[in-house]
Amino acid sequence: MAKILVADDEPDLETLIKQKFRQKIREQEYEFVFAGNGKMRLNS
């Protein structure tokens, strides 16, 4: 499984990515981790 970090301050981006890659997520080919910005992810 590929794990992909998405760091962006656009709130709708998470929904759009989940819709676009729904099949790949369901098949457990991709796993997305979302953060509002790079600092948020680095600090968690």
Buried (B, 14 or more C-beta within 10 A) or exposed (E): EEEEEEBBEEEEEBEEBEEEBEEBBEEEEBEBEBBEEEEEBEEE
